Amino acid sequence: MERLNLDSLRTIDAIVERHREEPGPVIVMLHDVQDSLGYVPFEAMEKIAEATGTSVADVYGVVCFYAQFTTSPKGKHVINICLGTACYVKGAQALIDETVSLTGAEINRTSEDGVFSLDATRCLGACGLAPVCIIDGKVFGNCTKETVVSEINRIKAAEKMA
């Protein structure tokens, strides 16, 4: 397990202290940690559990339940591709394959250079637009391989990558 640096630990401590007395502080603290660090490390779950008088298992359960939380750092650019039934039937697997090929990021992993993360999701709630992908927060309905190639190439150009 990766050890957090002192700045990250201080950030977690400040978030916990800021929200300690609020109602329902666990979810608020988790959101702030995710926003500040880009993910929710185990150390944050421990500190949140201690501050709120709950178990680490309960905090971890919240992290696992909500799809917006992640326990590992994400790349600079995040690509979500829906593999729900409608999207899968309409070609989402080809989008995943193309994304893996172009970015080097395996499913639910980050590329070695830290630039891209690829997340396979289950239903983004836009089945009528299948297949759906989200690239850096922008939703692409009726997504095609050409769209994926174009967006990834745009990102690579902006990052000055080959």
C-alpha positions as CSV (number, residue, x, y, z in Angstrom):
1,M,0.0,0.0,0.0
2,E,1.3,3.4,-0.9
3,R,2.2,5.7,2.0
4,L,0.7,9.2,2.0
5,N,2.9,12.2,2.1
6,L,2.7,14.7,5.0
7,D,0.8,17.3,3.0
8,S,-1.9,14.7,2.1
9,L,-2.2,13.7,5.8
10,R,-2.5,17.3,6.8
11,T,-5.2,17.9,4.2
12,I,-7.2,14.9,5.6
13,D,-6.8,16.1,9.2
14,A,-8.1,19.6,8.2
15,I,-11.1,18.1,6.4
16,V,-12.0,15.9,9.3
17,E,-11.7,18.7,11.8
18,R,-13.7,21.1,9.6
19,H,-16.7,18.7,9.3
20,R,-16.5,16.9,12.6
21,E,-19.6,18.5,14.2
22,E,-21.8,18.6,11.1
23,P,-24.7,16.3,10.7
24,G,-23.9,13.3,8.4
25,P,-20.2,14.2,8.3
26,V,-18.9,10.9,6.8
27,I,-20.2,11.6,3.3
28,V,-19.2,15.3,3.4
29,M,-15.7,14.4,4.6
30,L,-15.3,11.7,1.9
31,H,-16.4,14.2,-0.8
32,D,-13.8,16.7,0.4
33,V,-11.0,14.1,0.6
34,Q,-11.9,12.9,-2.9
35,D,-12.0,16.5,-4.2
36,S,-8.7,17.4,-2.5
37,L,-6.6,14.3,-3.2
38,G,-8.4,12.8,-6.2
39,Y,-9.2,9.6,-4.3
40,V,-10.0,8.3,-0.8
41,P,-7.0,6.6,0.8
42,F,-7.3,4.1,3.6
43,E,-5.7,6.5,6.0
44,A,-8.6,9.0,5.4
45,M,-11.2,6.3,6.1
46,E,-9.5,5.5,9.4
47,K,-9.4,9.2,10.4
48,I,-13.0,9.7,9.4
49,A,-14.1,6.6,11.3
50,E,-12.3,7.8,14.4
51,A,-13.7,11.3,14.2
52,T,-17.3,10.2,13.7
53,G,-17.3,7.3,16.1
54,T,-18.1,4.8,13.4
55,S,-16.1,1.8,12.2
56,V,-13.6,1.8,9.3
57,A,-15.8,-1.0,7.8
58,D,-18.8,1.4,7.7
59,V,-16.8,4.2,6.1
60,Y,-15.4,1.7,3.6
61,G,-18.9,0.5,2.9
62,V,-19.9,4.1,2.0
63,V,-16.9,4.5,-0.3
64,C,-17.7,1.2,-2.1
65,F,-21.4,2.0,-2.4
66,Y,-21.1,5.3,-4.2
67,A,-19.5,5.1,-7.6
68,Q,-18.0,8.6,-7.5
69,F,-15.5,7.5,-4.8
70,T,-12.3,5.7,-5.7
71,T,-9.6,4.2,-3.4
72,S,-6.8,4.7,-5.9
73,P,-5.4,7.7,-7.6
74,K,-6.9,8.5,-11.0
75,G,-5.1,9.7,-14.1
76,K,-5.1,13.3,-15.2
77,H,-7.8,12.4,-17.7
78,V,-10.6,10.0,-16.8
79,I,-12.6,8.0,-19.3
80,N,-15.7,6.2,-18.2
81,I,-17.4,3.7,-20.6
82,C,-20.7,2.2,-19.8
83,L,-21.0,-1.6,-20.0
84,G,-24.6,-1.8,-19.0
85,T,-26.8,-4.0,-21.2
86,A,-27.9,-1.3,-23.7
87,C,-24.4,0.1,-24.1
88,Y,-22.8,-3.3,-24.3
89,V,-25.2,-4.5,-27.0
90,K,-24.5,-1.4,-29.0
91,G,-20.7,-1.8,-29.1
92,A,-19.3,-0.5,-25.8
93,Q,-16.7,-3.3,-25.7
94,A,-15.2,-2.0,-29.0
95,L,-14.9,1.4,-27.3
96,I,-13.1,-0.2,-24.3
97,D,-10.8,-2.1,-26.6
98,E,-9.9,1.1,-28.6
99,T,-9.4,3.1,-25.4
100,V,-7.0,0.5,-23.9
101,S,-5.1,0.4,-27.2
102,L,-4.7,4.2,-27.4
103,T,-4.1,5.0,-23.8
104,G,-2.3,2.0,-22.3
105,A,-4.8,2.1,-19.4
106,E,-6.4,-1.2,-18.6
107,I,-10.0,-1.5,-17.4
108,N,-10.4,0.2,-14.0
109,R,-6.7,1.2,-14.0
110,T,-4.5,4.1,-14.7
111,S,-1.9,4.2,-17.5
112,E,1.7,3.9,-16.3
113,D,2.4,7.5,-17.2
114,G,-0.5,8.6,-15.0
115,V,-2.2,10.5,-17.8
116,F,-5.3,8.3,-18.4
117,S,-7.7,6.3,-16.2
118,L,-10.2,4.0,-17.8
119,D,-13.3,3.0,-15.8
120,A,-15.9,0.5,-17.0
121,T,-19.2,1.5,-15.4
122,R,-22.6,-0.1,-15.1
123,C,-25.3,2.1,-16.4
124,L,-24.8,5.9,-16.6
125,G,-28.6,6.4,-16.8
126,A,-28.6,7.4,-20.5
127,C,-29.6,4.0,-22.1
128,G,-31.4,5.8,-24.9
129,L,-28.1,7.3,-26.0
130,A,-26.2,4.0,-25.9
131,P,-23.3,3.4,-26.1
132,V,-22.3,6.2,-23.7
133,C,-18.9,7.3,-22.5
134,I,-17.8,10.2,-20.3
135,I,-14.4,11.7,-21.0
136,D,-13.2,14.3,-18.5
137,G,-16.8,14.8,-17.4
138,K,-18.2,15.4,-20.9
139,V,-20.9,12.9,-21.9
140,F,-20.8,11.4,-25.3
141,G,-24.0,9.6,-26.3
142,N,-24.1,7.3,-29.4
143,C,-20.4,7.2,-28.9
144,T,-18.3,5.7,-31.7
145,K,-14.7,4.5,-32.0
146,E,-14.1,7.6,-34.1
147,T,-15.3,9.8,-31.2
148,V,-13.0,8.0,-28.8
149,V,-10.0,8.2,-31.1
150,S,-10.7,11.9,-31.7
151,E,-11.0,12.8,-28.0
152,I,-8.0,10.8,-27.0
153,N,-5.9,12.3,-29.8
154,R,-7.1,15.8,-28.7
155,I,-6.0,15.1,-25.1
156,K,-2.7,13.7,-26.3
157,A,-2.1,16.8,-28.4
158,A,-2.9,19.1,-25.4
159,E,-0.5,17.0,-23.2
160,K,2.1,17.1,-26.0
161,M,2.2,13.3,-26.2
162,A,3.0,11.3,-29.3
